[in-house]
Amino acid sequence: MTTLNSINTDVLIIGAGPTGLTLANLLGQAGVDTLIIDRKPGTVTEPRAVSIDDESLRTMQAIGLHQAVLRDVVPGYGVHYFTRPGGRCFGKVEPTGKLYGFPKRNAFRQPLLEGTLKAGLERFASLTARFNHVLLEFSQDHQGVRALIRDAEGQILEVNAAYLVACDGGRSTVRKQLGIEMVGSSFSSRWLVVDTDRDDDPFWQTRVYCDARRPVVEVPGPHHTRRFEFLLKPDETDEQVLSETRLRELLRPFRGNAPVSIVRKTVYTFHARVAERWRVDRVFLAGDAAHLTPPYAGQGMNSGVRDAHNLGWKLIGVLKGKMAESALRSYESERRDHAWALIKLALNLGMVMAPATVLRARLISTAFALVGLLPPLRDYFLQMRFKPKPRFTKGLVLTEGEAGKLSCGQMFPQPMLTDSHGHEHLLDEAIGAGFALIQYGDPTRQRLDELQHGLWSHLDAKRILILPEHVKSMPSIPGCTVLQDRAGLLKGMLGDSSKFLLLRPDRYVAAIFDKAGETSAAESLQALLGIVSARNHATEHHASLSLTP
Ligand SMILES: Cc1cc2nc3c(=O)[nH]c(=O)nc-3n(C[C@H](O)[C@H](O)[C@H](O)COP(=O)(O)OP(=O)(O)OC[C@H]3O[C@@H](n4cnc5c(N)ncnc54)[C@H](O)[C@@H]3O)c2cc1C
């Protein structure tokens, strides 16, 4: 084995699936030196994720790719539950509203998304992407990580990086080399997954056939595509179910004898597990390398995109000298519980979608029928309120602070806002990629431009005043962007306290405070971010901040 080349980089990402590609776009956008590698010649070609949520689309927006991604997305679809093919519809999930700026449930195709994310990397000079490259092994010490990578010609590349992020999927080489176990549930189920195109069925909801004899999921997609997923019986082999004849038989209850154009087919075994550790010193696990989710809630990839956004801004902060390395500890503590909550949701949905017996299937459909009679319960399901909302109670957020119904640690909503020229913008367009200080309400009660602590300029926090819908004129405030929430999305949520909120780059609320609490909030945040000292702008124009080593 000959080592031909050696590369130094800040971050080495192993795996160019949705998690790695999202992280690479975030780091590239911030100008961080990054190398992303994948053993495959290109992005995925197998049938994989078909449902992308509002939080992931918000992350696509943060990397400037939402318009491109949305070209291959059919926004806003629900789920109809049937007793069997041709049977009775006994339950519906049809979420409306765009709390985070996008519909909650959207149809897409993973190969198309990955193609867009890969093309997005070409925008960044600090980023190198290499396919046909396999990670063989790595070692680390207190200064960095050394990885050995084999290229398509069999030559060995040595990469020295400050951090390695393993986005290398469920069979993660990195996780195995670190000796990290996957823990959780013993759940495992085999599904045949078939993608078709040229589909002219106009029905625009997911259909789930909760038939104990053969649970089937049918998911419409963009560009006249459709996904069929069949739960397999233990005695059915991959070869049997992937044969042309058997595929036609399985599709017949849904498509009759009409020709079906099959574009991809495969058999998957799904698990419900989470890695017992997500970090060992300079090496992080993200995406399927850290958690394996059954597909019932359509959340495996979405959880990986959340990991990428959470870890991405923290790595950028540390590598740019804005935060101490200790801030990286929060990655696992913030992400692990939420990822597990979504795995549990998927397991619960699985009991509905794939009931173990005919009797259980009947009990479930009867229970749903009763739920439909009670409006609050019906809305709970219809609006997908059962999906665990992201909310941090530990990590890089203050534990105290509320504005109306919103608390620290929650994701901030994304309303469509109007500027002084009457143009509309989603909130995050005004924020950009970094931190933001937001005030919603009456600017005469306390002024956003009077916040003086050095931390705000150290973090390059944009200042955004959002006026409620009833305000007639839009004031001009030095150093602040002024916008108006004419649709009133924030009104019921934030009340009229006019408090200040610090939003992190991943749009979570890190702090909520008023003018009198500014110093205390800033000092608590500094401690969390590992910043030793910050002087006040009132006494010193250039804030001086030093970081722990
Ligand atoms: C049938 C099906 C349906 C699904 N539906 C949904 C859904 O609707 N919504 C949803 O959110 N999720 C869904 N998922 C889950 C989703 O596809 C995965 O969670 C997602 O692909 C994980 O992304 P990742 O980037 O973490 O890992 P992966 O996509 O697995 O990517 C890992 C990459 O690492 C590379 N790699 C591995 N080892 C090495 C090495 N040593 N060197 C170099 N490269 C390496 C691999 O080649 C691969 O490209 C579904 C999955 C399946 C199978």
The ligand as an SDF file (V2000), in Angstrom:
LIG
                    3D

 53 58  0  0  0  0  0  0  0  0999 V2000
  -37.0990    2.3290    1.4010 C   0  0  0  0  0  0  0  0  0  0  0  0
  -36.7050    3.4840    2.2560 C   0  0  0  0  0  0  0  0  0  0  0  0
  -37.5910    4.5180    2.4580 C   0  0  0  0  0  0  0  0  0  0  0  0
  -37.2290    5.5920    3.2460 C   0  0  0  0  0  0  0  0  0  0  0  0
  -38.1090    6.6290    3.4010 N   0  0  0  0  0  0  0  0  0  0  0  0
  -37.7390    7.7050    4.0940 C   0  0  0  0  0  0  0  0  0  0  0  0
  -38.5440    8.8610    4.1180 C   0  0  0  0  0  0  0  0  0  0  0  0
  -39.5930    8.9060    3.4920 O   0  0  0  0  0  0  0  0  0  0  0  0
  -38.1120    9.9390    4.8120 N   0  0  0  0  0  0  0  0  0  0  0  0
  -36.9270    9.9260    5.4840 C   0  0  0  0  0  0  0  0  0  0  0  0
  -36.6130   10.9310    6.1230 O   0  0  0  0  0  0  0  0  0  0  0  0
  -36.1160    8.8620    5.4470 N   0  0  0  0  0  0  0  0  0  0  0  0
  -36.4820    7.7640    4.7740 C   0  0  0  0  0  0  0  0  0  0  0  0
  -35.6300    6.7070    4.6560 N   0  0  0  0  0  0  0  0  0  0  0  0
  -34.3270    6.7430    5.3380 C   0  0  0  0  0  0  0  0  0  0  0  0
  -33.2590    7.4960    4.5420 C   0  0  0  0  0  0  0  0  0  0  0  0
  -33.1410    6.9780    3.2360 O   0  0  0  0  0  0  0  0  0  0  0  0
  -31.9400    7.3950    5.2750 C   0  0  0  0  0  0  0  0  0  0  0  0
  -32.1600    7.7450    6.6150 O   0  0  0  0  0  0  0  0  0  0  0  0
  -30.8780    8.3000    4.6690 C   0  0  0  0  0  0  0  0  0  0  0  0
  -30.4320    7.8390    3.4290 O   0  0  0  0  0  0  0  0  0  0  0  0
  -29.6720    8.3900    5.5860 C   0  0  0  0  0  0  0  0  0  0  0  0
  -28.7850    9.3090    5.0380 O   0  0  0  0  0  0  0  0  0  0  0  0
  -27.2530    9.3070    5.4600 P   0  0  0  0  0  0  0  0  0  0  0  0
  -26.6180   10.3710    4.6420 O   0  0  0  0  0  0  0  0  0  0  0  0
  -27.1400    9.4010    6.9420 O   0  0  0  0  0  0  0  0  0  0  0  0
  -26.7200    7.8640    5.0760 O   0  0  0  0  0  0  0  0  0  0  0  0
  -26.6990    7.1410    3.6460 P   0  0  0  0  0  0  0  0  0  0  0  0
  -27.7380    7.7000    2.7650 O   0  0  0  0  0  0  0  0  0  0  0  0
  -26.7240    5.6850    3.9300 O   0  0  0  0  0  0  0  0  0  0  0  0
  -25.2930    7.5440    3.0300 O   0  0  0  0  0  0  0  0  0  0  0  0
  -24.0910    6.9880    3.5390 C   0  0  0  0  0  0  0  0  0  0  0  0
  -23.0220    7.1270    2.4720 C   0  0  0  0  0  0  0  0  0  0  0  0
  -21.7560    6.7570    3.0280 O   0  0  0  0  0  0  0  0  0  0  0  0
  -21.0080    6.0690    2.0230 C   0  0  0  0  0  0  0  0  0  0  0  0
  -19.9970    5.2510    2.7120 N   0  0  0  0  0  0  0  0  0  0  0  0
  -20.1960    4.2610    3.6030 C   0  0  0  0  0  0  0  0  0  0  0  0
  -19.0250    3.7810    4.0460 N   0  0  0  0  0  0  0  0  0  0  0  0
  -18.0480    4.4690    3.4100 C   0  0  0  0  0  0  0  0  0  0  0  0
  -16.6190    4.4140    3.4350 C   0  0  0  0  0  0  0  0  0  0  0  0
  -15.9480    3.5710    4.2490 N   0  0  0  0  0  0  0  0  0  0  0  0
  -15.9310    5.2660    2.6520 N   0  0  0  0  0  0  0  0  0  0  0  0
  -16.5820    6.1480    1.8390 C   0  0  0  0  0  0  0  0  0  0  0  0
  -17.9340    6.2340    1.7730 N   0  0  0  0  0  0  0  0  0  0  0  0
  -18.6580    5.4130    2.5540 C   0  0  0  0  0  0  0  0  0  0  0  0
  -22.0630    5.2640    1.2950 C   0  0  0  0  0  0  0  0  0  0  0  0
  -21.6230    4.9130   -0.0110 O   0  0  0  0  0  0  0  0  0  0  0  0
  -23.2570    6.2100    1.2810 C   0  0  0  0  0  0  0  0  0  0  0  0
  -23.3060    6.9720    0.0960 O   0  0  0  0  0  0  0  0  0  0  0  0
  -35.9670    5.6130    3.8730 C   0  0  0  0  0  0  0  0  0  0  0  0
  -35.0630    4.5660    3.6620 C   0  0  0  0  0  0  0  0  0  0  0  0
  -35.4180    3.5170    2.8580 C   0  0  0  0  0  0  0  0  0  0  0  0
  -34.4330    2.4140    2.6310 C   0  0  0  0  0  0  0  0  0  0  0  0
  1  2  1  0
  2  3  1  0
  2 52  2  0
  3  4  2  0
  4  5  1  0
  4 50  1  0
  5  6  2  0
  6  7  1  0
  6 13  1  0
  7  8  2  0
  7  9  1  0
  9 10  1  0
 10 11  2  0
 10 12  1  0
 12 13  2  0
 13 14  1  0
 14 15  1  0
 14 50  1  0
 15 16  1  0
 16 17  1  0
 16 18  1  0
 18 19  1  0
 18 20  1  0
 20 21  1  0
 20 22  1  0
 22 23  1  0
 23 24  1  0
 24 25  2  0
 24 26  1  0
 24 27  1  0
 27 28  1  0
 28 29  2  0
 28 30  1  0
 28 31  1  0
 31 32  1  0
 32 33  1  0
 33 34  1  0
 33 48  1  0
 34 35  1  0
 35 36  1  0
 35 46  1  0
 36 37  1  0
 36 45  1  0
 37 38  2  0
 38 39  1  0
 39 40  1  0
 39 45  2  0
 40 41  1  0
 40 42  2  0
 42 43  1  0
 43 44  2  0
 44 45  1  0
 46 47  1  0
 46 48  1  0
 48 49  1  0
 50 51  2  0
 51 52  1  0
 52 53  1  0
M  END
$$$$
